[in-house]
Amino acid sequence: MRNHDDGLPNDPEGFRLMIHALVDGELDAAASLAVERRIAADPRLAAEHARIVALQGAVSRLPRPDVSDAFRARIAAIGMAGAEQQAPAEAAEPQRGSTLALPGLVAGAGGGQRREAGTRPSQARPSPRARRFGSFDWRAMAASIMISAVLASGATQWVMQSGVDDGFAAAVASGHRRSLLAASPIDIVSSDRHTVKPWLDARIGVSPPAPDLAQDGYALIGGRVEVISGRPVPALVYRHREHLITLVAEPQQGGKTAQPDDLSSGGFSMVHWSDGAFSYWAISDMERPELDDFVARFRKAAV
């Protein structure tokens, strides 16, 4: 990453945090504009931005697990225990030279009150963390636990819900999820099929059709190599607005053609079809009609 004079971090990790802040709406107008300019000028940053946006959308679409009252009570008890451990230390602080109930205040003549010398206003208020811990922080902790559990069980959930026997769909789904969590969802960053196809061919000896669908709203942003059942297979990555589409193409020898089949499950849309040369698996967090539109345009352009 080359140096810029726009006041933003120039190291990759620092700027990745800026992209997260942009997606979360935490930047002011000037900073947002500066970040967006860098993203527009750098394909790698554009791919990283698309990955983060897609991951955020995928998590927001995950089904919410049912949480039992007993589990909520256990998490609440953990939070209350932490608050009670902090309370004695905070209660003891005002006793330094004063027996009044209000911290930082001492008795004056005639029953008046004045602030103890050397005590700042921030020391006279209870800790915000202590106030919030019992009533809020445990809920955030529980939400984090639930989201992590759902993400970790993604492939198992796919197999259970979709009923796929051969496991290939589950492997494609796992690969798509890993790409959303990785530093970059693609190994070769390029919108030019004449760059992506030779790159794939040089590494695994095969490359599927990679039509340019940017005018239809589906921009090719690159490709990567997936390893499924111990075999490397090519994968193309397209972007549609804030969504990423992974298209895995399994080579066939004397294969038969098959019409698109819906395998959507687990919060993702998936379509499978074959053209005799390749068996295709397209997956995204887009709504099914949008993925159907992509599949139709890809099949028409790949003929």
Secondary structure, DSSP 8 states (H G I E B T S, - for coil): ----SSSS--SHHHHHHHHHHHHTT-S-HHHHHHHHHHHHH-HHHHHHHHHHHHHHHHHHHS------HHHHHHHHHHHHHHHHHHHHHHHHGGGSS---SSTTEEE-GGG-EEE-TT--GGGGS--HHHHHIIIIIHHHHHHHHHHHHHHHTHHHHHHHHH--SSSHHHHHHHHHHHHHHSS-S-SEE-S-HHHHHHHHHHHHS-------BGGGTBEEEEEEEEEETTEEEEEEEEEETTEEEEEEEEE-SS--EEEEEE--BTTBEEEEEEESSEEEEEEESS-HHHHHHHHHHHHHHH-
